[in-house]
């Protein structure tokens, strides 16, 4: 397996460490680490995940694939060695990033995978090490690492090495607190350039919106911006949000603050906090009721209406939809006053109740329900 660049064996590994040290040094000189509120457990989890991935998980998968390939398909070994680097490298990177887009997106849509990716979103500050913050099993299942091993077996080790350097440069910089794109958005002359660039690669503003705590700030989109190196996958599949701004708050709503051991080694280690998603026996339960919720809305204020039916703050979102394909509805109250918001999640006029719960249940409208029709109609007439 040829993995030498510029005459140096394992140059890609040294380059990644160099990128981490560079951004770590820049964040230190900028005073971010001095002002950081991060705890020891955060550093242990991020550094531990990096070393587990780099020294155990990735080498183990590569060794396994190479051994199986040599045993089962020896005629395929080095079959890509004659390919031009100008063809092999772009092909490798495009397939690699497409795989990671769908894996990352799936980690937000399927509960068992979300629990492995959830530690990544528990970070309340961005930083050069945050990109490695995931459960160990998340990396074992990551299709990109198996793709790396396959291309290496087929003779594309040099393309893998160059691709790793380029990809980690984009990923680490997009998680860093340096926000290199922020001054470019402010420049009249450079703004067109960075807006073109953000349509191709991931920028800090684009990715850090994905880490925002809530869509209420008008910037964050925890259920979008899934790309890792290239942003055009999000554009292609309809999950891109561009605001050119940075979230005011990062992390998870109602985060129980699990110990780093549980976050890093779940499901082998579980949380000792019953309300945590990674606690033994934890199950999300439907909290939505059949009857609409009467709430007082304030004109001009934005609200997040729960679509998944599992929020503990009905009818509003509390982030419980993570690990499902639901996404809350962001709406702004045009007028102040009481209104009935849908709680059954069957309305066709979200977030307002349209009495679909009556069609789903038995019986006829009660006196109270008839009154709610008048109230809802009166509220809408003000708009």
Secondary structure, 3 states (H helix, E strand, C coil): CCCEECCEECHHHHHHHHHHHHHHHHHHHCCHHHHCCCCHHHHHHHHHHHHHHHHHHHHHHHHHHHHHHHHHCHHHCCCCCCCCHHHHHHHHHHHHHHHHHHHHHHHHHCHHHHHHHHHHHCCCCCCCCHHHCCCHHHHHHCHHHHHHHHHHHCCCHHHHHHHHHHHHHHHHHHHCCCCCCHHHHHCCCCHHHHHHHCCCECCHHHHHHHHECCHHHCCCCCCCCCCCCECHHHHHCCCCCCCCCCCCCECCCCCCCCCHHHHHHCCCCCECCCCCCCECCCCCCCCCCCCCEEEEECCCCEEEECCCCCCCECCECCCCCCCCCCCCEEEECCCCEEEEECCCCCCCCCCECCCHHHHHCCCCCCHHHHHHHHHHHHHHHHC
